[in-house]
Amino acid sequence: MFVYVPKHTSWLNQVEIGFRVRTRRVLKRGDFRSKAELRNRLLEFIDYFNRTMAKPYKWTYAGRPLNV
């Protein structure tokens, strides 16, 4: 079964935000001597981010139809 998912869906936006955070905080100006070092640095940042900066997202949509 194939399901078409538009590029503007909310989950895709959240994924792009996650990649942007990792790019700016880890990859930009990074100097990695091996793939293993890059992988370890990314995993360390993800652990740090989850412990200190990550917050649950509060959905505000009440399920009512939009009046367009």
NUMI-902882 format. One record per atom (N, C-alpha, C, O, CB): x, y, z; residue in three letters; residue number from 1. Coordinates in pm, 1 decimal. Glycine has a CB too. Layout:
NUMI-902882
<rec x="X" y="Y" z="Z" code="ALA" pos="NUM"/>
...
END
This chain:
NUMI-902882
<rec x="84.0" y="-117.8" z="0.0" code="MET" pos="1"/>
<rec x="0.0" y="0.0" z="0.0" code="MET" pos="1"/>
<rec x="88.6" y="124.2" z="0.0" code="MET" pos="1"/>
<rec x="185.8" y="131.4" z="75.2" code="MET" pos="1"/>
<rec x="-95.6" y="-0.3" z="121.6" code="MET" pos="1"/>
<rec x="55.6" y="220.5" z="-83.0" code="PHE" pos="2"/>
<rec x="130.8" y="344.5" z="-94.6" code="PHE" pos="2"/>
<rec x="46.8" y="458.1" z="-38.7" code="PHE" pos="2"/>
<rec x="-71.5" y="470.2" z="-70.6" code="PHE" pos="2"/>
<rec x="170.8" y="372.3" z="-241.7" code="PHE" pos="2"/>
<rec x="107.8" y="540.9" z="44.4" code="VAL" pos="3"/>
<rec x="38.6" y="656.7" z="100.5" code="VAL" pos="3"/>
<rec x="116.8" y="780.3" z="62.7" code="VAL" pos="3"/>
<rec x="235.7" y="790.5" z="92.8" code="VAL" pos="3"/>
<rec x="22.8" y="645.5" z="255.4" code="VAL" pos="3"/>
<rec x="51.6" y="873.9" z="-2.8" code="TYR" pos="4"/>
<rec x="116.0" y="999.6" z="-39.8" code="TYR" pos="4"/>
<rec x="120.0" y="1091.4" z="81.5" code="TYR" pos="4"/>
<rec x="16.7" y="1117.3" z="143.3" code="TYR" pos="4"/>
<rec x="41.8" y="1067.7" z="-158.0" code="TYR" pos="4"/>
<rec x="238.1" y="1140.6" z="115.7" code="VAL" pos="5"/>
<rec x="253.6" y="1233.9" z="226.4" code="VAL" pos="5"/>
<rec x="316.0" y="1361.4" z="169.7" code="VAL" pos="5"/>
<rec x="429.3" y="1358.5" z="121.6" code="VAL" pos="5"/>
<rec x="341.9" y="1172.5" z="342.3" code="VAL" pos="5"/>
<rec x="244.5" y="1471.6" z="174.7" code="PRO" pos="6"/>
<rec x="298.9" y="1596.7" z="121.5" code="PRO" pos="6"/>
<rec x="425.4" y="1640.5" z="195.7" code="PRO" pos="6"/>
<rec x="445.4" y="1606.0" z="312.1" code="PRO" pos="6"/>
<rec x="193.8" y="1706.7" z="129.4" code="PRO" pos="6"/>
<rec x="508.8" y="1715.8" z="127.6" code="LYS" pos="7"/>
<rec x="635.3" y="1760.7" z="186.1" code="LYS" pos="7"/>
<rec x="614.9" y="1859.3" z="300.3" code="LYS" pos="7"/>
<rec x="707.4" y="1880.7" z="378.6" code="LYS" pos="7"/>
<rec x="722.0" y="1824.0" z="79.5" code="LYS" pos="7"/>
<rec x="499.8" y="1918.8" z="312.4" code="HIS" pos="8"/>
<rec x="477.4" y="2019.6" z="415.4" code="HIS" pos="8"/>
<rec x="414.4" y="1962.9" z="542.9" code="HIS" pos="8"/>
<rec x="367.4" y="2039.7" z="626.8" code="HIS" pos="8"/>
<rec x="389.9" y="2128.8" z="360.5" code="HIS" pos="8"/>
<rec x="412.4" y="1833.6" z="558.7" code="THR" pos="9"/>
<rec x="351.3" y="1775.7" z="677.3" code="THR" pos="9"/>
<rec x="430.8" y="1810.6" z="802.9" code="THR" pos="9"/>
<rec x="551.5" y="1833.8" z="795.9" code="THR" pos="9"/>
<rec x="340.0" y="1624.3" z="662.4" code="THR" pos="9"/>
<rec x="364.4" y="1814.1" z="915.4" code="SER" pos="10"/>
<rec x="426.4" y="1860.9" z="1039.1" code="SER" pos="10"/>
<rec x="540.2" y="1770.4" z="1085.6" code="SER" pos="10"/>
<rec x="640.3" y="1820.2" z="1137.1" code="SER" pos="10"/>
<rec x="322.3" y="1871.1" z="1148.0" code="SER" pos="10"/>
<rec x="527.5" y="1638.5" z="1068.7" code="TRP" pos="11"/>
<rec x="634.9" y="1550.4" z="1115.8" code="TRP" pos="11"/>
<rec x="762.3" y="1572.3" z="1036.9" code="TRP" pos="11"/>
<rec x="871.8" y="1560.6" z="1091.9" code="TRP" pos="11"/>
<rec x="592.6" y="1404.1" z="1106.2" code="TRP" pos="11"/>
<rec x="750.0" y="1604.0" z="908.1" code="LEU" pos="12"/>
<rec x="868.4" y="1628.1" z="827.8" code="LEU" pos="12"/>
<rec x="936.2" y="1757.1" z="872.3" code="LEU" pos="12"/>
<rec x="1059.0" y="1765.0" z="874.7" code="LEU" pos="12"/>
<rec x="832.5" y="1634.5" z="678.7" code="LEU" pos="12"/>
<rec x="858.0" y="1856.7" z="907.1" code="ASN" pos="13"/>
<rec x="915.0" y="1981.6" z="958.0" code="ASN" pos="13"/>
<rec x="993.7" y="1955.8" z="1085.8" code="ASN" pos="13"/>
<rec x="1100.6" y="2013.7" z="1104.7" code="ASN" pos="13"/>
<rec x="804.1" y="2085.7" z="983.6" code="ASN" pos="13"/>
<rec x="943.2" y="1870.5" z="1173.2" code="GLN" pos="14"/>
<rec x="1013.8" y="1839.2" z="1298.1" code="GLN" pos="14"/>
<rec x="1146.0" y="1767.2" z="1269.3" code="GLN" pos="14"/>
<rec x="1246.3" y="1792.7" z="1335.9" code="GLN" pos="14"/>
<rec x="924.7" y="1752.3" z="1390.2" code="GLN" pos="14"/>
<rec x="1146.2" y="1678.8" z="1171.9" code="VAL" pos="15"/>
<rec x="1269.3" y="1608.4" z="1135.0" code="VAL" pos="15"/>
<rec x="1371.8" y="1707.4" z="1081.3" code="VAL" pos="15"/>
<rec x="1489.5" y="1699.9" z="1116.8" code="VAL" pos="15"/>
<rec x="1240.5" y="1498.4" z="1029.9" code="VAL" pos="15"/>
<rec x="1328.6" y="1799.8" z="996.3" code="GLU" pos="16"/>
<rec x="1419.5" y="1899.3" z="941.0" code="GLU" pos="16"/>
<rec x="1476.2" y="1989.0" z="1050.0" code="GLU" pos="16"/>
<rec x="1593.2" y="2026.8" z="1043.8" code="GLU" pos="16"/>
<rec x="1348.4" y="1983.3" z="836.1" code="GLU" pos="16"/>
<rec x="1395.5" y="2023.7" z="1149.4" code="ILE" pos="17"/>
<rec x="1445.0" y="2104.9" z="1261.0" code="ILE" pos="17"/>
<rec x="1552.3" y="2027.5" z="1337.3" code="ILE" pos="17"/>
<rec x="1654.3" y="2084.5" z="1375.7" code="ILE" pos="17"/>
<rec x="1328.7" y="2145.1" z="1356.2" code="ILE" pos="17"/>
<rec x="1529.9" y="1898.7" z="1359.2" code="GLY" pos="18"/>
<rec x="1630.2" y="1816.9" z="1428.4" code="GLY" pos="18"/>
<rec x="1761.8" y="1811.9" z="1353.2" code="GLY" pos="18"/>
<rec x="1868.3" y="1824.0" z="1413.8" code="GLY" pos="18"/>
<rec x="1578.1" y="1676.2" z="1448.5" code="GLY" pos="18"/>
<rec x="1756.0" y="1794.1" z="1221.9" code="PHE" pos="19"/>
<rec x="1878.9" y="1793.2" z="1141.9" code="PHE" pos="19"/>
<rec x="1947.9" y="1929.4" z="1145.6" code="PHE" pos="19"/>
<rec x="2070.7" y="1937.0" z="1149.6" code="PHE" pos="19"/>
<rec x="1847.8" y="1753.9" z="996.6" code="PHE" pos="19"/>
<rec x="1869.2" y="2036.6" z="1144.3" code="ARG" pos="20"/>
<rec x="1928.5" y="2171.4" z="1148.0" code="ARG" pos="20"/>
<rec x="2002.8" y="2193.2" z="1279.7" code="ARG" pos="20"/>
<rec x="2113.1" y="2247.9" z="1280.3" code="ARG" pos="20"/>
<rec x="1818.9" y="2280.1" z="1129.9" code="ARG" pos="20"/>
<rec x="1943.0" y="2150.7" z="1391.5" code="VAL" pos="21"/>
<rec x="2008.5" y="2166.3" z="1521.7" code="VAL" pos="21"/>
<rec x="2139.8" y="2089.3" z="1523.9" code="VAL" pos="21"/>
<rec x="2242.0" y="2142.3" z="1567.6" code="VAL" pos="21"/>
<rec x="1916.2" y="2118.0" z="1635.7" code="VAL" pos="21"/>
<rec x="2137.9" y="1964.7" z="1477.3" code="ARG" pos="22"/>
<rec x="2261.2" y="1884.7" z="1477.1" code="ARG" pos="22"/>
<rec x="2366.7" y="1944.8" z="1385.4" code="ARG" pos="22"/>
<rec x="2485.5" y="1943.6" z="1417.6" code="ARG" pos="22"/>
<rec x="2231.3" y="1741.1" z="1434.2" code="ARG" pos="22"/>
<rec x="2324.1" y="1996.7" z="1272.6" code="THR" pos="23"/>
<rec x="2419.0" y="2056.7" z="1179.2" code="THR" pos="23"/>
<rec x="2485.8" y="2178.1" z="1240.6" code="THR" pos="23"/>
<rec x="2607.9" y="2192.3" z="1233.3" code="THR" pos="23"/>
<rec x="2349.3" y="2095.5" z="1049.2" code="THR" pos="23"/>
<rec x="2407.2" y="2265.4" z="1300.9" code="ARG" pos="24"/>
<rec x="2463.6" y="2388.1" z="1357.7" code="ARG" pos="24"/>
<rec x="2547.8" y="2364.0" z="1481.4" code="ARG" pos="24"/>
<rec x="2648.2" y="2432.2" z="1502.0" code="ARG" pos="24"/>
<rec x="2353.6" y="2483.6" z="1391.2" code="ARG" pos="24"/>
<rec x="2508.7" y="2268.3" z="1563.8" code="ARG" pos="25"/>
<rec x="2578.1" y="2247.7" z="1691.0" code="ARG" pos="25"/>
<rec x="2691.8" y="2147.0" z="1685.1" code="ARG" pos="25"/>
<rec x="2782.3" y="2152.0" z="1768.4" code="ARG" pos="25"/>
<rec x="2480.7" y="2203.7" z="1793.5" code="ARG" pos="25"/>
<rec x="2689.3" y="2054.9" z="1587.5" code="VAL" pos="26"/>
<rec x="2791.2" y="1950.2" z="1584.7" code="VAL" pos="26"/>
<rec x="2873.8" y="1955.1" z="1456.6" code="VAL" pos="26"/>
<rec x="2996.8" y="1955.6" z="1462.3" code="VAL" pos="26"/>
<rec x="2726.2" y="1813.5" z="1599.2" code="VAL" pos="26"/>
<rec x="2808.7" y="1958.6" z="1343.6" code="LEU" pos="27"/>
<rec x="2879.4" y="1942.1" z="1217.0" code="LEU" pos="27"/>
<rec x="2948.5" y="2068.7" z="1167.8" code="LEU" pos="27"/>
<rec x="3058.2" y="2061.5" z="1112.4" code="LEU" pos="27"/>
<rec x="2783.9" y="1895.0" z="1112.9" code="LEU" pos="27"/>
<rec x="2886.1" y="2183.7" z="1187.1" code="LYS" pos="28"/>
<rec x="2944.4" y="2308.4" z="1137.6" code="LYS" pos="28"/>
<rec x="3074.9" y="2335.8" z="1210.9" code="LYS" pos="28"/>
<rec x="3079.1" y="2336.2" z="1333.9" code="LYS" pos="28"/>
<rec x="2845.8" y="2426.9" z="1155.3" code="LYS" pos="28"/>
<rec x="3179.0" y="2358.1" z="1136.3" code="ARG" pos="29"/>
<rec x="3314.3" y="2381.6" z="1188.1" code="ARG" pos="29"/>
<rec x="3369.3" y="2262.8" z="1265.7" code="ARG" pos="29"/>
<rec x="3462.8" y="2278.5" z="1344.2" code="ARG" pos="29"/>
<rec x="3315.0" y="2503.7" z="1276.7" code="ARG" pos="29"/>
<rec x="3312.6" y="2144.1" z="1244.9" code="GLY" pos="30"/>
<rec x="3361.4" y="2023.8" z="1313.8" code="GLY" pos="30"/>
<rec x="3482.5" y="1965.9" z="1242.8" code="GLY" pos="30"/>
<rec x="3495.6" y="1975.2" z="1120.7" code="GLY" pos="30"/>
<rec x="3250.7" y="1917.9" z="1323.0" code="GLY" pos="30"/>
<rec x="3569.0" y="1907.1" z="1320.2" code="ASP" pos="31"/>
<rec x="3687.2" y="1840.8" z="1265.4" code="ASP" pos="31"/>
<rec x="3686.0" y="1697.3" z="1316.2" code="ASP" pos="31"/>
<rec x="3709.4" y="1671.8" z="1434.4" code="ASP" pos="31"/>
<rec x="3820.6" y="1915.5" z="1306.2" code="ASP" pos="31"/>
<rec x="3658.7" y="1605.0" z="1226.7" code="PHE" pos="32"/>
<rec x="3644.0" y="1465.3" z="1264.5" code="PHE" pos="32"/>
<rec x="3750.5" y="1383.7" z="1192.2" code="PHE" pos="32"/>
<rec x="3765.3" y="1394.4" z="1070.5" code="PHE" pos="32"/>
<rec x="3501.2" y="1412.9" z="1231.4" code="PHE" pos="32"/>
<rec x="3822.9" y="1304.1" z="1265.1" code="ARG" pos="33"/>
<rec x="3932.0" y="1225.3" z="1207.4" code="ARG" pos="33"/>
<rec x="3884.1" y="1092.8" z="1149.4" code="ARG" pos="33"/>
<rec x="3955.6" y="1029.5" z="1071.8" code="ARG" pos="33"/>
<rec x="4037.9" y="1199.2" z="1312.1" code="ARG" pos="33"/>
<rec x="3763.3" y="1050.6" z="1186.7" code="SER" pos="34"/>
<rec x="3711.0" y="923.9" z="1135.2" code="SER" pos="34"/>
<rec x="3558.7" y="924.0" z="1144.0" code="SER" pos="34"/>
<rec x="3498.8" y="1008.7" z="1210.1" code="SER" pos="34"/>
<rec x="3770.2" y="803.4" z="1213.7" code="SER" pos="34"/>
<rec x="3498.4" y="828.4" z="1076.8" code="LYS" pos="35"/>
<rec x="3353.2" y="813.6" z="1085.5" code="LYS" pos="35"/>
<rec x="3310.4" y="778.4" z="1227.2" code="LYS" pos="35"/>
<rec x="3205.4" y="822.0" z="1274.3" code="LYS" pos="35"/>
<rec x="3304.4" y="706.5" z="987.7" code="LYS" pos="35"/>
<rec x="3393.2" y="698.7" z="1294.7" code="ALA" pos="36"/>
<rec x="3360.8" y="659.2" z="1432.0" code="ALA" pos="36"/>
<rec x="3358.4" y="781.4" z="1524.3" code="ALA" pos="36"/>
<rec x="3271.8" y="792.1" z="1611.2" code="ALA" pos="36"/>
<rec x="3462.7" y="555.2" z="1483.7" code="ALA" pos="36"/>
<rec x="3453.5" y="873.2" z="1505.4" code="GLU" pos="37"/>
<rec x="3456.1" y="994.2" z="1587.0" code="GLU" pos="37"/>
<rec x="3333.5" y="1080.8" z="1559.1" code="GLU" pos="37"/>
<rec x="3273.0" y="1134.7" z="1651.8" code="GLU" pos="37"/>
<rec x="3584.8" y="1074.0" z="1560.5" code="GLU" pos="37"/>
<rec x="3297.1" y="1094.2" z="1433.2" code="LEU" pos="38"/>
<rec x="3176.4" y="1169.3" z="1396.2" code="LEU" pos="38"/>
<rec x="3052.9" y="1106.4" z="1460.4" code="LEU" pos="38"/>
<rec x="2969.6" y="1176.2" z="1518.2" code="LEU" pos="38"/>
<rec x="3160.1" y="1174.1" z="1242.3" code="LEU" pos="38"/>
<rec x="3042.2" y="975.3" z="1449.9" code="ARG" pos="39"/>
<rec x="2927.7" y="904.2" z="1507.4" code="ARG" pos="39"/>
<rec x="2921.6" y="924.7" z="1658.2" code="ARG" pos="39"/>
<rec x="2814.9" y="952.8" z="1712.7" code="ARG" pos="39"/>
<rec x="2935.3" y="754.2" z="1474.8" code="ARG" pos="39"/>
<rec x="3035.4" y="910.8" z="1726.0" code="ASN" pos="40"/>
<rec x="3038.6" y="929.1" z="1870.9" code="ASN" pos="40"/>
<rec x="3001.1" y="1071.4" z="1910.8" code="ASN" pos="40"/>
<rec x="2927.8" y="1091.6" z="2007.6" code="ASN" pos="40"/>
<rec x="3176.6" y="895.0" z="1924.9" code="ASN" pos="40"/>
<rec x="3050.7" y="1169.6" z="1837.0" code="ARG" pos="41"/>
<rec x="3018.8" y="1309.3" z="1868.3" code="ARG" pos="41"/>
<rec x="2870.5" y="1337.0" z="1850.3" code="ARG" pos="41"/>
<rec x="2810.2" y="1407.5" z="1931.3" code="ARG" pos="41"/>
<rec x="3100.6" y="1404.0" z="1780.2" code="ARG" pos="41"/>
<rec x="2810.9" y="1281.8" z="1744.0" code="LEU" pos="42"/>
<rec x="2666.9" y="1299.3" z="1722.6" code="LEU" pos="42"/>
<rec x="2585.3" y="1233.0" z="1833.4" code="LEU" pos="42"/>
<rec x="2491.2" y="1293.0" z="1885.3" code="LEU" pos="42"/>
<rec x="2626.3" y="1241.9" z="1586.5" code="LEU" pos="42"/>
<rec x="2620.3" y="1110.8" z="1869.5" code="LEU" pos="43"/>
<rec x="2547.4" y="1040.9" z="1975.1" code="LEU" pos="43"/>
<rec x="2561.7" y="1111.0" z="2109.6" code="LEU" pos="43"/>
<rec x="2465.5" y="1117.9" z="2186.1" code="LEU" pos="43"/>
<rec x="2596.2" y="897.3" z="1986.4" code="LEU" pos="43"/>
<rec x="2680.6" y="1163.3" z="2139.4" code="GLU" pos="44"/>
<rec x="2700.6" y="1239.0" z="2262.8" code="GLU" pos="44"/>
<rec x="2614.0" y="1364.5" z="2263.6" code="GLU" pos="44"/>
<rec x="2554.1" y="1397.9" z="2365.8" code="GLU" pos="44"/>
<rec x="2848.6" y="1276.5" z="2279.8" code="GLU" pos="44"/>
<rec x="2607.1" y="1434.3" z="2149.9" code="PHE" pos="45"/>
<rec x="2523.5" y="1554.6" z="2143.5" code="PHE" pos="45"/>
<rec x="2376.5" y="1519.4" z="2161.1" code="PHE" pos="45"/>
<rec x="2304.4" y="1590.7" z="2230.9" code="PHE" pos="45"/>
<rec x="2544.5" y="1627.9" z="2010.2" code="PHE" pos="45"/>
<rec x="2330.7" y="1411.2" z="2099.3" code="ILE" pos="46"/>
<rec x="2190.5" y="1371.5" z="2112.1" code="ILE" pos="46"/>
<rec x="2158.1" y="1340.5" z="2258.4" code="ILE" pos="46"/>
<rec x="2052.8" y="1380.8" z="2308.0" code="ILE" pos="46"/>
<rec x="2159.9" y="1248.5" z="2022.4" code="ILE" pos="46"/>
<rec x="2246.3" y="1270.0" z="2327.4" code="ASP" pos="47"/>
<rec x="2225.9" y="1242.8" z="2469.8" code="ASP" pos="47"/>
<rec x="2220.7" y="1373.0" z="2549.9" code="ASP" pos="47"/>
<rec x="2132.9" y="1390.5" z="2634.3" code="ASP" pos="47"/>
<rec x="2337.9" y="1151.7" z="2523.8" code="ASP" pos="47"/>
<rec x="2313.9" y="1463.8" z="2523.7" code="TYR" pos="48"/>
<rec x="2317.6" y="1593.5" z="2592.6" code="TYR" pos="48"/>
<rec x="2190.1" y="1672.8" z="2564.8" code="TYR" pos="48"/>
<rec x="2129.6" y="1728.1" z="2656.7" code="TYR" pos="48"/>
<rec x="2441.4" y="1675.0" z="2548.7" code="TYR" pos="48"/>
<rec x="2150.0" y="1678.2" z="2439.5" code="PHE" pos="49"/>
<rec x="2030.3" y="1753.0" z="2401.2" code="PHE" pos="49"/>
<rec x="1907.6" y="1696.9" z="2472.4" code="PHE" pos="49"/>
<rec x="1826.1" y="1773.0" z="2524.5" code="PHE" pos="49"/>
<rec x="2010.0" y="1748.8" z="2248.2" code="PHE" pos="49"/>
<rec x="1893.8" y="1564.9" z="2475.3" code="ASN" pos="50"/>
<rec x="1778.3" y="1502.2" z="2539.4" code="ASN" pos="50"/>
<rec x="1776.1" y="1527.1" z="2690.6" code="ASN" pos="50"/>
<rec x="1668.5" y="1538.7" z="2749.3" code="ASN" pos="50"/>
<rec x="1778.4" y="1352.2" z="2511.7" code="ASN" pos="50"/>
<rec x="1891.6" y="1535.3" z="2753.2" code="ARG" pos="51"/>
<rec x="1897.2" y="1559.5" z="2897.6" code="ARG" pos="51"/>
<rec x="1871.8" y="1704.7" z="2934.4" code="ARG" pos="51"/>
<rec x="1812.0" y="1732.0" z="3038.5" code="ARG" pos="51"/>
<rec x="2031.3" y="1517.4" z="2951.4" code="ARG" pos="51"/>
<rec x="1916.1" y="1799.1" z="2850.7" code="THR" pos="52"/>
<rec x="1915.9" y="1939.9" z="2892.0" code="THR" pos="52"/>
<rec x="1819.5" y="2030.2" z="2816.2" code="THR" pos="52"/>
<rec x="1764.0" y="2122.4" z="2876.0" code="THR" pos="52"/>
<rec x="2051.7" y="1994.2" z="2877.4" code="THR" pos="52"/>
<rec x="1797.6" y="2007.8" z="2688.0" code="MET" pos="53"/>
<rec x="1721.8" y="2104.2" z="2608.1" code="MET" pos="53"/>
<rec x="1588.3" y="2054.7" z="2556.3" code="MET" pos="53"/>
<rec x="1500.5" y="2136.1" z="2527.5" code="MET" pos="53"/>
<rec x="1803.2" y="2146.5" z="2493.9" code="MET" pos="53"/>
<rec x="1569.9" y="1925.9" z="2543.4" code="ALA" pos="54"/>
<rec x="1448.2" y="1872.6" z="2482.2" code="ALA" pos="54"/>
<rec x="1329.0" y="1892.9" z="2575.3" code="ALA" pos="54"/>
<rec x="1337.6" y="1871.1" z="2696.2" code="ALA" pos="54"/>
<rec x="1465.2" y="1722.8" z="2448.4" code="ALA" pos="54"/>
<rec x="1217.3" y="1935.2" z="2515.5" code="LYS" pos="55"/>
<rec x="1093.3" y="1954.1" z="2590.4" code="LYS" pos="55"/>
<rec x="980.7" y="1887.7" z="2512.5" code="LYS" pos="55"/>
<rec x="984.5" y="1883.7" z="2389.5" code="LYS" pos="55"/>
<rec x="1063.3" y="2106.1" z="2614.6" code="LYS" pos="55"/>
<rec x="881.4" y="1836.1" z="2582.2" code="PRO" pos="56"/>
<rec x="767.1" y="1778.6" z="2509.6" code="PRO" pos="56"/>
<rec x="692.7" y="1887.3" z="2433.2" code="PRO" pos="56"/>
<rec x="682.7" y="2001.4" z="2478.4" code="PRO" pos="56"/>
<rec x="670.8" y="1706.6" z="2607.1" code="PRO" pos="56"/>
<rec x="641.9" y="1850.7" z="2319.0" code="TYR" pos="57"/>
<rec x="565.9" y="1944.7" z="2237.3" code="TYR" pos="57"/>
<rec x="419.6" y="1937.1" z="2278.0" code="TYR" pos="57"/>
<rec x="362.9" y="1828.5" z="2289.4" code="TYR" pos="57"/>
<rec x="583.1" y="1914.5" z="2085.5" code="TYR" pos="57"/>
<rec x="359.2" y="2052.7" z="2299.7" code="LYS" pos="58"/>
<rec x="218.6" y="2057.1" z="2338.7" code="LYS" pos="58"/>
<rec x="134.6" y="2087.9" z="2215.3" code="LYS" pos="58"/>
<rec x="140.8" y="2198.1" z="2160.7" code="LYS" pos="58"/>
<rec x="194.2" y="2163.3" z="2450.6" code="LYS" pos="58"/>
<rec x="56.2" y="1989.6" z="2171.8" code="TRP" pos="59"/>
<rec x="-30.8" y="2008.9" z="2056.0" code="TRP" pos="59"/>
<rec x="-148.5" y="2096.0" z="2096.0" code="TRP" pos="59"/>
<rec x="-206.0" y="2077.8" z="2203.2" code="TRP" pos="59"/>
<rec x="-79.9" y="1873.0" z="1999.5" code="TRP" pos="59"/>
<rec x="-184.5" y="2190.7" z="2010.1" code="THR" pos="60"/>
<rec x="-293.2" y="2283.2" z="2043.0" code="THR" pos="60"/>
<rec x="-415.8" y="2263.1" z="1955.1" code="THR" pos="60"/>
<rec x="-519.8" y="2323.8" z="1980.7" code="THR" pos="60"/>
<rec x="-245.1" y="2425.8" z="2030.6" code="THR" pos="60"/>
<rec x="-406.7" y="2181.2" z="1854.2" code="TYR" pos="61"/>
<rec x="-520.3" y="2158.7" z="1764.6" code="TYR" pos="61"/>
<rec x="-626.1" y="2075.3" z="1835.4" code="TYR" pos="61"/>
<rec x="-597.1" y="1967.2" z="1886.5" code="TYR" pos="61"/>
<rec x="-474.8" y="2088.9" z="1634.1" code="TYR" pos="61"/>
<rec x="-748.8" y="2126.1" z="1838.1" code="ALA" pos="62"/>
<rec x="-855.5" y="2060.7" z="1913.1" code="ALA" pos="62"/>
<rec x="-936.0" y="1961.1" z="1828.8" code="ALA" pos="62"/>
<rec x="-1028.9" y="1898.9" z="1880.4" code="ALA" pos="62"/>
<rec x="-948.2" y="2164.9" z="1970.0" code="ALA" pos="62"/>
<rec x="-903.1" y="1945.2" z="1703.1" code="GLY" pos="63"/>
<rec x="-973.3" y="1849.9" z="1619.9" code="GLY" pos="63"/>
<rec x="-1096.3" y="1905.6" z="1551.3" code="GLY" pos="63"/>
<rec x="-1168.9" y="1831.3" z="1485.3" code="GLY" pos="63"/>
<rec x="-1011.7" y="1734.2" z="1700.7" code="GLY" pos="63"/>
<rec x="-1121.1" y="2033.5" z="1565.5" code="ARG" pos="64"/>
<rec x="-1236.2" y="2095.3" z="1499.7" code="ARG" pos="64"/>
<rec x="-1200.9" y="2128.1" z="1355.1" code="ARG" pos="64"/>
<rec x="-1085.9" y="2161.0" z="1325.8" code="ARG" pos="64"/>
<rec x="-1281.2" y="2223.4" z="1575.3" code="ARG" pos="64"/>
<rec x="-1297.6" y="2119.5" z="1264.7" code="PRO" pos="65"/>
<rec x="-1271.2" y="2154.6" z="1125.3" code="PRO" pos="65"/>
<rec x="-1236.7" y="2303.3" z="1111.3" code="PRO" pos="65"/>
<rec x="-1290.1" y="2387.9" z="1183.0" code="PRO" pos="65"/>
<rec x="-1392.7" y="2119.9" z="1037.9" code="PRO" pos="65"/>
<rec x="-1147.3" y="2332.7" z="1018.3" code="LEU" pos="66"/>
<rec x="-1110.1" y="2471.9" z="993.0" code="LEU" pos="66"/>
<rec x="-1214.7" y="2537.3" z="903.5" code="LEU" pos="66"/>
<rec x="-1263.3" y="2475.5" z="808.7" code="LEU" pos="66"/>
<rec x="-969.4" y="2480.9" z="928.1" code="LEU" pos="66"/>
<rec x="-1248.5" y="2659.6" z="933.0" code="ASN" pos="67"/>
<rec x="-1341.3" y="2735.3" z="848.1" code="ASN" pos="67"/>
<rec x="-1259.6" y="2814.6" z="747.8" code="ASN" pos="67"/>
<rec x="-1195.4" y="2913.7" z="782.5" code="ASN" pos="67"/>
<rec x="-1433.2" y="2830.2" z="933.0" code="ASN" pos="67"/>
<rec x="-1262.7" y="2770.3" z="624.4" code="VAL" pos="68"/>
<rec x="-1183.0" y="2835.7" z="520.8" code="VAL" pos="68"/>
<rec x="-1268.8" y="2921.6" z="433.6" code="VAL" pos="68"/>
<rec x="-1218.7" y="2984.7" z="340.5" code="VAL" pos="68"/>
<rec x="-1109.8" y="2734.1" z="436.6" code="VAL" pos="68"/>
END
